[in-house]
Structure formats: structure tokens, C-alpha cells
Amino acid sequence: MTNATSVRVGYRIGDMRSWEKLQRSIVGCDKCPRLRGHCRSIAAEKRRSFSEWTYWGKPIPNFGAPTARLLLVGLAPAAHGANRTGRMFTGDRSGDFLFRAMYETGFASQATATHRGDGLELIDAAITAAAHCAPPDNKPTPGEIANCAPFLESTIDLMSNLKGILALGRIGFDACLRTYKARGWLGPGPRPAFGHGALYEFESAPFLLASFHPSQQNTFTGKLTPEMMRDVFLLARKTIDASSGPERR
């Protein structure tokens, strides 16, 4: 579900049609046989607690409106989360953790995400991923990530108001760096290093902000706390508000 107000304000219908075309391209992608087979297998076998669900079982489209100023880049859908519900970070504990922080910092309309019709809307934010299919063991191969890279490029192209990208986890961060490099957005000097809360600003490109991924491995062990997650979104908000908007090349 998208924020209807955001779609109506400042966005030409032709561009919105391009966004919807991108969404359809993502959902219809079949470039990675291993991932497609895995998603279909999970959708057929299901988890016992979700036995009454009809799993989505396809690549997961972006979540949010193209008018957003902040883009989140995650790793990949969870097998029994987004692969089941059909929406990014919806139906698993990682999403519960993420959306609570987004709600508390004004980027989401509610703190919970259970299914596509639950009323959740993103506010000035959109979510995509380095890989749009659920991978075995949550580990897409470099080749599979490369197959999805054009979707990230197109997502950025269509977000004309984009001021910053928040990378969730090292794989998402590295995918962003490859995109920044390909676009000539990385200036001279050392390559940006991944670290929770690390912020990189550029003269003619959206800022890049890094965060630990809200995986159960990180949240259950305390590597990523609710306070740490909120602080990242507060930093994103502060940086967006302080920016006059990059002229992207």
C-alpha cells in the first residue's frame, strides 16, 4: 500500500505509471532459477503456523511511493515473512522491529505489519532490497544480487525527490556502493565503510546512511537495540530536513 497523499502531490501521472511498470517487472522477474524455485517450494510447503495462508511466492515489489525522500535498501525477503505476505518486511519479527522504529520517528503510519491490507502506509519513505526473492539461508549469491541491481537503479531513477538512502546491513550497503560507483557519485578518497550510524554525504547525490540489519540475530543478541534503530531514523530525518536536495547526475 502506498501513501495516497504522497502520490498525488508533486508527481506526474506518467512517472507513477513508470513506477507501476517497474513494480510489475520486479514481480514478473525470473532471472534467478534457484531463487524462484526456492520461493515456490516454500510457498507450497508452508510453515505449519501459516498453513491456512496462500503464500505470495514471487519476487517482492518495492513498498512505498516514488515521491519519498528516503529509500531503505534491505537484504532480501524472508521465506515466511515477505515471501508469504507479498510486502517488504511484513509478517516477521524483523519487520516488527523496523516498523516500530519507523512509526516512532514519523516514517510509518503504524508500528505493526501483518499483511498487505493491514492499513500500514509509509510516510516519506520507500523500501526496496538488494535481492527481491527469498534466498535459501538468507544468502543470495553475488550473481543473484547483480541480477537485481537494475531494479535498484530504476527505483532510484524514479524517485525524483530522493535525498537519502538508508542501507540495512552490509549486503544492502555494498549494493548501494556499487550503484553509487556506477553513477559516478563516489568522490575521491577512501571507500565508505560500513558501520551502524555511519553517514556519508555527497555534493550531487543522496546521502548514504548505514544501519545494522534488524534481523533476529542482531536484535535478539542486543547488537541492534530499539534505541539504536530509532536513532538511525532520527539521523535520517535530521539530514533530510537539513538538505536542500541534491541535483543528481
C-alpha positions as CSV (number, residue, x, y, z in Angstrom):
1,M,0.0,0.0,0.0
2,T,1.3,3.5,-0.8
3,N,0.7,6.8,0.8
4,A,-2.1,8.2,-1.4
5,T,-1.4,11.8,-0.5
6,S,2.3,11.5,-1.5
7,V,1.3,10.0,-4.8
8,R,-1.0,12.9,-5.6
9,V,1.4,15.7,-4.6
10,G,4.3,16.6,-6.9
11,Y,4.3,13.5,-9.1
12,R,3.2,13.3,-12.7
13,I,0.9,10.5,-13.7
14,G,3.4,9.4,-16.3
15,D,6.0,8.9,-13.7
16,M,3.6,7.0,-11.5
17,R,2.9,4.7,-14.4
18,S,6.6,4.1,-14.8
19,W,6.7,3.2,-11.1
20,E,3.9,0.7,-11.5
21,K,5.6,-0.7,-14.6
22,L,8.8,-1.2,-12.5
23,Q,6.7,-3.0,-9.8
24,R,5.3,-5.4,-12.4
25,S,8.8,-6.0,-13.8
26,I,10.0,-7.0,-10.4
27,V,7.2,-9.3,-9.6
28,G,7.5,-11.0,-13.0
29,C,11.2,-11.5,-12.9
30,D,12.6,-15.0,-13.5
31,K,16.3,-14.3,-13.9
32,C,17.4,-16.5,-10.9
33,P,16.1,-20.1,-11.2
34,R,17.5,-21.1,-7.8
35,L,15.6,-18.3,-6.0
36,R,12.4,-18.8,-8.0
37,G,12.5,-22.5,-7.2
38,H,13.1,-21.8,-3.5
39,C,10.3,-19.3,-3.2
40,R,7.8,-21.6,-4.9
41,S,8.9,-24.5,-2.8
42,I,8.4,-22.5,0.5
43,A,5.0,-21.3,-0.8
44,A,3.9,-24.9,-1.4
45,E,5.3,-26.4,1.8
46,K,4.5,-23.5,4.1
47,R,5.2,-23.3,7.8
48,R,2.6,-25.2,10.0
49,S,1.6,-22.0,11.8
50,F,0.8,-20.4,8.4
51,S,-0.9,-23.4,6.9
52,E,-4.1,-21.5,6.1
53,W,-2.2,-18.8,4.2
54,T,-1.9,-18.6,0.4
55,Y,1.8,-17.6,0.1
56,W,2.8,-14.9,-2.3
57,G,5.8,-16.9,-3.5
58,K,7.0,-14.4,-6.1
59,P,9.6,-11.6,-6.2
60,I,8.6,-8.8,-3.8
61,P,7.9,-5.3,-5.2
62,N,9.0,-2.1,-3.7
63,F,6.9,-0.8,-0.8
64,G,6.0,2.9,-0.7
65,A,5.6,5.8,-3.0
66,P,8.1,7.2,-5.5
67,T,7.7,10.6,-4.1
68,A,9.5,9.6,-0.9
69,R,12.7,11.4,0.1
70,L,14.2,8.4,2.0
71,L,14.8,4.9,0.4
72,L,15.6,1.9,2.6
73,V,17.6,-0.9,1.0
74,G,17.4,-4.2,2.8
75,L,18.9,-7.6,2.0
76,A,16.1,-9.9,0.7
77,P,12.6,-11.1,1.7
78,A,12.2,-13.6,4.5
79,A,10.9,-17.0,3.4
80,H,7.9,-16.9,5.8
81,G,7.7,-13.2,6.0
82,A,7.5,-11.2,2.8
83,N,7.6,-14.3,0.7
84,R,4.3,-15.2,2.4
85,T,2.7,-11.8,2.6
86,G,3.9,-10.2,-0.6
87,R,5.2,-6.9,1.1
88,M,8.6,-5.9,2.2
89,F,9.4,-6.7,5.9
90,T,5.8,-7.7,6.5
91,G,4.9,-10.7,8.6
92,D,8.1,-11.4,10.5
93,R,10.0,-10.1,13.6
94,S,12.5,-8.1,11.6
95,G,9.6,-6.1,10.2
96,D,8.0,-5.6,13.6
97,F,11.3,-4.2,14.9
98,L,11.8,-2.0,11.8
99,F,8.3,-0.6,11.5
100,R,8.1,0.2,15.2
101,A,11.1,2.5,14.9
102,M,9.7,4.0,11.7
103,Y,6.4,4.7,13.4
104,E,8.1,6.3,16.4
105,T,10.1,8.6,14.1
106,G,7.3,9.6,11.8
107,F,8.1,7.4,8.8
108,A,5.2,4.9,9.1
109,S,1.5,5.2,10.0
110,Q,1.6,2.3,12.4
111,A,4.0,0.1,14.3
112,T,2.9,-3.3,13.1
113,A,2.9,-5.0,9.7
114,T,1.0,-8.3,9.4
115,H,-0.4,-8.4,5.8
116,R,-0.8,-6.2,2.7
117,G,-4.2,-5.0,3.7
118,D,-3.4,-4.1,7.3
119,G,-3.5,-0.3,6.7
120,L,0.2,0.4,7.1
121,E,1.4,3.3,5.0
122,L,5.0,4.6,4.8
123,I,5.5,8.4,5.2
124,D,8.1,10.0,3.1
125,A,9.9,6.6,2.8
126,A,10.1,3.6,0.5
127,I,11.6,0.2,0.9
128,T,13.5,-1.9,-1.6
129,A,16.1,-4.7,-1.4
130,A,19.3,-5.9,-2.8
131,A,17.5,-9.1,-3.8
132,H,13.7,-9.3,-4.4
133,C,13.3,-13.1,-3.9
134,A,13.7,-15.0,-0.6
135,P,17.1,-16.9,-0.8
136,P,18.0,-20.1,0.9
137,D,19.6,-19.4,4.3
138,N,19.1,-15.7,3.7
139,K,22.1,-15.7,1.4
140,P,21.7,-14.6,-2.2
141,T,24.7,-15.2,-4.4
142,P,26.7,-12.3,-5.9
143,G,25.2,-13.2,-9.3
144,E,21.7,-13.1,-7.9
145,I,22.3,-9.7,-6.4
146,A,23.7,-8.5,-9.7
147,N,20.6,-9.7,-11.5
148,C,18.5,-7.5,-9.2
149,A,20.8,-4.4,-9.5
150,P,18.9,-2.9,-12.4
151,F,15.8,-2.8,-10.2
152,L,17.7,-0.7,-7.6
153,E,18.9,1.6,-10.4
154,S,15.4,2.1,-11.7
155,T,14.0,2.6,-8.3
156,I,16.5,5.4,-7.7
157,D,15.8,6.9,-11.2
158,L,12.1,7.2,-10.5
159,M,12.4,8.8,-7.0
160,S,12.8,12.4,-8.2
161,N,12.6,13.7,-4.6
162,L,15.2,11.3,-3.2
163,K,17.5,12.9,-0.6
164,G,19.0,9.9,1.2
165,I,19.4,6.1,1.2
166,L,19.4,4.0,4.4
167,A,21.2,0.7,3.9
168,L,20.1,-2.0,6.3
169,G,23.0,-4.4,6.7
170,R,26.3,-4.8,5.0
171,I,25.0,-6.6,1.9
172,G,22.5,-3.7,1.3
173,F,25.2,-1.2,1.9
174,D,27.6,-2.9,-0.6
175,A,24.8,-2.9,-3.2
176,C,24.3,0.8,-2.7
177,L,28.1,1.4,-3.0
178,R,28.1,-0.4,-6.3
179,T,25.2,1.7,-7.5
180,Y,26.9,4.9,-6.3
181,K,30.1,4.0,-8.0
182,A,28.4,3.1,-11.3
183,R,26.7,6.5,-11.2
184,G,29.9,8.4,-10.5
185,W,28.5,9.5,-7.1
186,L,31.5,8.4,-5.1
187,G,34.1,11.2,-4.9
188,P,37.9,10.8,-4.3
189,G,39.1,9.3,-1.1
190,P,38.6,6.1,0.8
191,R,35.6,3.9,0.1
192,P,32.8,4.5,2.6
193,A,33.0,1.9,5.4
194,F,30.0,0.1,6.8
195,G,29.1,0.8,10.4
196,H,26.0,1.4,12.3
197,G,25.0,5.0,12.1
198,A,27.8,5.8,9.6
199,L,26.6,8.8,7.4
200,Y,28.2,9.8,4.1
201,E,27.1,13.0,2.4
202,F,27.9,14.0,-1.2
203,E,27.6,17.2,-3.2
204,S,25.5,15.8,-6.0
205,A,24.0,12.6,-4.7
206,P,21.7,11.4,-2.0
207,F,23.4,10.8,1.4
208,L,24.1,7.2,2.3
209,L,23.4,6.1,5.9
210,A,24.3,2.6,7.2
211,S,22.5,0.5,9.9
212,F,22.8,-2.9,11.2
213,H,20.1,-5.1,9.7
214,P,17.0,-5.7,12.0
215,S,17.5,-9.4,11.8
216,Q,16.7,-11.6,14.7
217,Q,20.3,-12.5,15.0
218,N,21.1,-8.8,15.6
219,T,18.0,-7.8,17.7
220,F,17.9,-10.9,19.9
221,T,21.6,-10.6,20.8
222,G,21.4,-6.9,21.5
223,K,23.7,-5.9,18.7
224,L,20.9,-3.8,17.5
225,T,18.6,-2.3,20.1
226,P,15.3,-0.4,19.6
227,E,17.1,2.8,20.7
228,M,19.8,2.3,18.1
229,M,17.2,1.7,15.4
230,R,15.3,4.8,16.3
231,D,18.5,6.9,16.4
232,V,19.3,5.9,12.8
233,F,15.9,7.1,11.6
234,L,16.2,10.3,13.7
235,L,19.5,10.9,12.0
236,A,18.0,10.3,8.6
237,R,15.2,12.7,9.4
238,K,17.6,15.4,10.6
239,T,19.8,15.0,7.5
240,I,16.8,15.1,5.1
241,D,15.5,18.3,6.7
242,A,18.9,19.9,6.6
243,S,19.3,19.2,2.9
244,S,18.2,21.4,0.1
245,G,18.0,18.4,-2.2
246,P,20.8,17.0,-4.3
247,E,21.0,17.6,-8.0
248,R,21.6,14.1,-9.1
249,R,23.7,13.2,-12.1
